[in-house]
Amino acid sequence: MAGTIKKSLLAVALLGIVLPHAGWARGPSRQKITETIQIDAPPAKVWATIANFHDMSWLPGVVKTTGEGGNEPDAAKRRLTFDGGAMIDESLYKYDAAEMSYSYRIDNVDVKVLPVNNYSSTIAVLPVEGGKSTVEWRGVFYRGYPEDDPPAELNDEAALKAVGKVYRAGLESLKKKVEAAK
């Protein structure tokens, strides 16, 4: 019995030492962002512009998109090539034509191009009263530097700012493209 009490006291003492320090080990937190835009066109027309996972002609800066697997989840992969030669490799993991949405993840990106890690995103076309559409682009990711004390260009704010800039530019470009094709 005395041995059991000693072990219990030792365990309590160790917890008293370890638990206060457990909060010190903080890594990056998952970031979330959502951008939307209203487009003066029916949802089917907007969806027709973005439905092909391998067509990113509506995203500014993309000069070439190559890929394979069509719109098949877990088979479709694409490579986006940007002005200046930067590339991002992405894969499709969910596609729902009836709901006019798809979800993808970044498989490979240089954090100097987009300062994120473990990035996934969904883009969806939603109907709005009057035959218009809202496009919602949302993403979740971690900053580009996974350790504590990231440099400014790879911290949470830099990641949010960079992704927000891509989403806003893409949605504004999509709006112009769809509305100009009336």
Salt bridges, closest charged atoms under 4 A:
GLU35 OE2 - ARG168 NH1 3.19
ASP40 OD1 - LYS132 NZ 3.51
ASP89 OD1 - ARG79 NE 2.63
GLU90 OE1 - ARG78 NE 2.57
GLU136 OE1 - ARG138 NH1 2.48
ASP156 OD1 - ARG143 NH1 3.73
GLU179 OE2 - LYS175 NZ 2.85
